[in-house]
């Protein structure tokens, strides 16, 4: 997956520890930064595709990314079971 987007991320403007918080307040701080970042979508996709377990990526915490990944797996399984696939599943 392409990583050129990383050079444009708002995360470059703050210490990396900001995105690896130890509490819920820290997660909210990171989310606020991500919310205004033009690279939020590719960042989230990068974390999901690479199964990154720690930190806030694309505005999503570890728990949120697990939920997103699980929902996508279930959707793909449902599409496969129904005999249909979306364009993104064919790539």
Order of alpha helices (4+ residues) and beta strands (2+ residues): alpha-alpha-alpha
